[in-house]
Amino acid sequence: MQTPSMIPPSRAEQLFHLSPGLITDAEAATITDPYVPSSDTKRFTIRDIFRKGYPEYEKAHYVPPYVQKVMHAIMACGTGALGYTIMKCPDCDLIQVHPDSCGNRNCPSCGHMNRLKWKAMREAELIQDIPYFHVVFTVPHQLTDLIYQNQKSMLDLLFHASTNTVLQLCEEQYGMIPGIISVLHTCGSNMMLHYHIHMFVSGGGLSMDKSKFIHTPGSYFLPITRIAKRYRSLYLTGLKQLYERNALSFAGHSQKLRNRYEWKDLVTQCYSVDWNVEIRKYLAAPTVPSGSAVKSSHDNIAGSFAAYAGRQFLPEVHLEGQEQPVSEEAAPEAFHVLDYMSQYTNRTAMTDNRVVSSNNQTVVFEYKHYHDGGYTLKLLRLSVEEFIRRFIMNIVPKGFMKIRSAGFLAGCVRSKNLALIRSLLGQEPPDNPVQEMNASELVKYFFGVDPAACPNCSKRMENYGHRIPRKVTAQHLLYMIRAS
């Protein structure tokens, strides 16, 4: 007869450290372990591509440690390797086991709720009855390789140069402090490196002494030639200072810049070319009744999510030559620009819904081919190795802030300044219900679904916490720490 210490543990106890009776062996056996991706789902498309191709890629190429951590976190997302969350209904005893997500800011499958919350928060900060402008700052292609080798210092410089350009010119021309939100984009829709800043700027701001609110004249913001020249001057001045302090590294295609004459030639080229700065079409913030600024986009968000969930794989035979012309909106509202910018706040380079087809050798995805002021959706086929290489190039260093604010929207004074502006303009602050919401409440708010409700009896399910499979190795446990 076996003593209690000799009785082998059940599968439920082995997997989840659960007390006997909470989950039966039959229920534990329904959990796929190890994870096997389904062929009819697009939810984790990019993750499954990485699971197939990244191990070989890492053997053949050098991958920085922080990038390795990101890639392993994405591959483990939603597979159970990071653990499970156990939910049990107190009435009908229904048990749900949810594999945990990685929470990485580069993961294509995570961060959707954070994106929607960020967008709703920014919408609640819009000032009624003033214009907003969408300004795009790019850098010459001659600097792309050097920026990639010195991402932290040179991208910091990109933020400082673009922000100071707008702040200085607004002070000189209007004597005001505008509100600025900047988001870094590292690539175009084909995932090739293309560093640029999307800036959302208010068409008005506080006077320098903060005694009044100054409006810009109609749809006019600032002369684009002055913006481009000031931006080029500030960026190249900062770049030369980095060089003189030996704060730049030169590797890969940038090795030749170690020669001082090559460096001077590069700087001369950058001064001689036009720096592409674009002020997008006039963006008027609509007059929104108090308390409805956040809810105004609820239907659009729900509709976009439903369209994404309903997308299907296209058979390989239909891929060649497929095009879909798309026309840009004539005069988008500020809400639409915030929605566009929010797509890059919690992801890197690519989303699952853009992938059309994939196998062990190739990946086919949609990209935008720009022409004549508009664009056409086309399909691009890459090898899995090239797809992974392009994705990795767009992972910025750990801790680097891709979203920054300035002017009267600077984080430390934002609430105080917004209250002052609305007081000066006689406006009531809109409701901002998402500010204090947790993830479960956000899902219910945006999609009308309560994730904590039992699907059988609608009672609130009890959370039995996070459980880690015993077989998870020490290496996998490292990826539970949210990589960034």
DAJO-V649538 format. One record per backbone hydrogen bond with DSSP energy under -0.5 kcal/mol. CO is the residue of the C=O (numbers start at 1). NH is the residue of the N-H. Records with the same first field share a line. If there is no record, write none. Layout:
BEGIN
CO = NH ; NH
END
This chain:
BEGIN
3 = 6 ; 7
4 = 7
10 = 14
11 = 15
12 = 16 ; 18
13 = 17
14 = 470
19 = 22
24 = 28
25 = 29
26 = 30
27 = 30
28 = 31
30 = 32
38 = 41
42 = 45
44 = 48
45 = 49
46 = 50
47 = 51
48 = 52
49 = 53
50 = 54
53 = 57
54 = 58
55 = 59
56 = 60
57 = 61
64 = 67 ; 68
65 = 69
66 = 70
67 = 71
68 = 72
69 = 73
70 = 74
71 = 75
72 = 76
73 = 77
74 = 77
76 = 79 ; 82
80 = 83
83 = 100
84 = 467
85 = 98
86 = 464
87 = 96
88 = 462
89 = 93
94 = 89
96 = 87 ; 98
97 = 99
98 = 85
100 = 78
104 = 107
106 = 348
107 = 110
111 = 115
112 = 116
113 = 117
114 = 118
115 = 119
116 = 120
117 = 121
118 = 122
119 = 123
120 = 124
121 = 125
122 = 125
123 = 126
126 = 128
127 = 130
130 = 285
131 = 203
132 = 283
133 = 135 ; 201
134 = 280
135 = 199
136 = 138 ; 278
137 = 197
140 = 143
141 = 144
143 = 147
144 = 148
145 = 149
146 = 150
147 = 150
148 = 151
150 = 154
151 = 155
152 = 156
153 = 157
154 = 158
155 = 159
156 = 160
157 = 161
158 = 162
159 = 163
160 = 164
161 = 165
162 = 166
163 = 167
164 = 168
165 = 169
166 = 170
167 = 171
168 = 172
169 = 173
170 = 174 ; 175 ; 176
171 = 175
175 = 208
176 = 178
177 = 206
178 = 408
179 = 202
180 = 406
181 = 200
182 = 404
183 = 198
185 = 196
186 = 194
188 = 191
192 = 188
195 = 139
196 = 185
197 = 137 ; 199
198 = 183
199 = 135 ; 201
200 = 181
201 = 133
202 = 204
203 = 216
204 = 179
205 = 214
206 = 177
207 = 210
212 = 207 ; 214
214 = 205
216 = 218
217 = 220
223 = 227
224 = 228
225 = 229
226 = 230
227 = 231
228 = 232
229 = 233
230 = 234
231 = 235
232 = 236
233 = 237
234 = 238
235 = 239
236 = 240
237 = 241
238 = 242
239 = 243
240 = 244
241 = 245
242 = 247
243 = 246
249 = 251
251 = 254
252 = 255
254 = 257
255 = 258
256 = 259
259 = 263
260 = 264
261 = 265
262 = 266
263 = 267
264 = 268
265 = 269
266 = 270
267 = 271
268 = 272
269 = 273
274 = 276
275 = 277
276 = 138
278 = 136 ; 280
282 = 284
283 = 132 ; 285
284 = 286 ; 334
285 = 129
286 = 288
289 = 292
292 = 296
294 = 297
295 = 298
297 = 301
298 = 302
299 = 303
300 = 304
301 = 305
302 = 306
303 = 307
304 = 308
305 = 309
306 = 310
308 = 311
315 = 318
316 = 319
319 = 322
324 = 377
326 = 375
333 = 336 ; 337
334 = 338
335 = 339
336 = 340
337 = 341
338 = 342
339 = 343
340 = 343
341 = 344
342 = 345 ; 346
348 = 350
351 = 354
352 = 355
354 = 366
356 = 314
357 = 364
361 = 384
362 = 359
363 = 382
364 = 356 ; 357
365 = 380
367 = 369 ; 378
368 = 370
369 = 376
371 = 374
374 = 371
375 = 326
376 = 369 ; 378
377 = 324
378 = 367
380 = 365 ; 382
382 = 363
383 = 387
384 = 388
385 = 389
386 = 390
387 = 391
388 = 392
389 = 393
390 = 394
391 = 394
392 = 395
394 = 396
397 = 400
400 = 402
402 = 184
404 = 182
406 = 180 ; 409
407 = 410
410 = 413 ; 414
413 = 417
414 = 418
415 = 419
416 = 420
417 = 421
418 = 422
419 = 423
420 = 424
421 = 425
422 = 426 ; 427
432 = 435
434 = 437
438 = 442
439 = 443
440 = 444
441 = 445
442 = 446
443 = 447 ; 449
444 = 448
449 = 451
450 = 453
452 = 461
454 = 458
459 = 454
460 = 90
462 = 88 ; 464
465 = 86
467 = 84
469 = 472
473 = 477
474 = 478
475 = 478 ; 479
476 = 479
477 = 480
478 = 481
481 = 483
483 = 105
END
